[in-house]
Amino acid sequence: MPRAKHLRGVGSKEQRQYEHIKASAQTSGRYGRRAKEVAARTVMKEHKAKGHPKGR
């Protein structure tokens, strides 16, 4: 079974959040092909807002 792509610089909690947002967007058909991008940007936006440095 292939493993899901891990976002660089985020922890396991943020990785789960990414997978949840991506799955939700894909099932609803909300963003079309951009579901992965939107999920990644959302997670990274919150990651940076919490003050986490890049790569941690």
C-alpha angles and dihedrals in degrees: 000000000000117000122237117256111263118225112237117247100013134107130239094268092054090045090056089048090053092051092049094049092045093050092046093050093047095050093048092044088225101142102019111207092355095070094107093047094048092048092049093047092049093051094045091048091056091041091057093042089059089058098249112156118237113274097025 
